Amino acid sequence: MIEENQHFETQAVRTQTDKTQFLEHSTPMYLTSGFVFEDAEEMRASFAEEKERNLYSRFSNPNTSEFVDKICKLEGAEAGYAFATGMAAVFSTFAALLNSGDHIVSARSVFGSTHTLFTKYFPKWNIETSYFKINEVEKVESLIQPNTKVIYAESPTNPGVDVLDLELLGEIAKKHGILLIIDNCFATPYLQNPIKFGADLVIHSATKLIDGQGRVLGGVTVGKKELIREIYLFSRNTGPALSPFNAWVLSKSLETLAVRVEKHCQNALRLATFLEEHPKVNWVKYPFLKSHPKHEIAKKQMKLGGNIIAFEVKGGIKAGQVFFDSLKMCSLSANLGDTRTIVTHPASTTHSKLAVEDKLIVGITDGMVRCSVGLEHIDDIIGDIDQALEKL
Ligand SMILES: *Cc1c(COP(=O)(O)O)cnc(C)c1O
């Protein structure tokens, strides 16, 4: 039995679906698309939602329910729904709650595909978005219109590792009766719980630190019951459901989230401190370095600094590429939140199509490197990055 007041680690380990008649210790995989009924009356009552039970795995499944229940406990949320990917969670959340003519106020720095939803697809349905710069959270109020439905943000941001004041956003949203939706992917529920600061809904790409081992895709939205009900009804009809296999993997991953994230953060702080002293590095941005412009806010809302560091190598885009070609261990990949340390060079890859001024707005310079610090021994991570910096 798990008690309401048990600690994060205990809830992550002990939240489980009911045992079967075999009394297994570890939750089995329920790879079944559908479920059977005792008789016609049970089937009728189930479809009429008079009875809460699994009908079909597009709606719910014991593995996805276990995963969702855990995330709800870890985020302090009432209810949730799990998706095949983080982007399915982002899209379905907006699609379920917004109508044609509604307006979104969003941070300028959001995940690339989320930005594409706002700029390319939502206008097709007459949903417009206004943006605020990461360092101008106080301007959010001036962007609110009578038809504004949602304030949307991520913190820390990708790839600039900026930090937004969630409490301030929560106050603004509440004052104007607007929903606050936070993509909490970079922090994970272990480091930050946006609901405490007034968020109505929290979204995760479970593909990142929640899986933490670069294996499966997944996403989840949790928050107020009545909002999740709308998201559930939309999703059970449109089909973005998480597969039971991936849900099983992700629920297992959550059992070790606390210990993994602790170590990720420890390694990241060590690397950030090393880089700050390095003569080939212009600047380092990491929420738990005193030099971070929003260090005090980071300490207020985050338990530790996360596993993502941004830094700039001296010598611009060419130096950035030499640095990348000189790495022997760290992976060059667009992913993040893996056991393996990953580095990316946004200016020549993920953000290469942005105009220079737009790159600067989201904190990208030519020599900027984003590092997702992994779980290798810290001396080996620092060693590899140091020998690559020596080549510049
Ligand atoms: C990766 C990511 C997403 C999208 O998640 P997928 O699982 O890749 O679809 C959304 N938001 C943030 C902040 C991310 O890092």
The ligand as a Gaussian input file, in Angstrom:
#p B3LYP/6-31G(d) Opt

LIG

0 1
 C       11.718000      16.277000     -27.367000
 C       10.828000      17.322000     -26.861000
 C        9.477000      17.351000     -27.243000
 C        8.886000      16.355000     -28.221000
 O        8.937000      15.058000     -27.746000
 P        8.937000      13.764000     -28.699000
 O        8.797000      12.644000     -27.736000
 O       10.241000      13.776000     -29.448000
 O        7.783000      13.901000     -29.626000
 C        8.678000      18.360000     -26.717000
 N        9.173000      19.287000     -25.874000
 C       10.473000      19.294000     -25.493000
 C       10.954000      20.344000     -24.572000
 C       11.337000      18.312000     -25.972000
 O       12.633000      18.325000     -25.598000

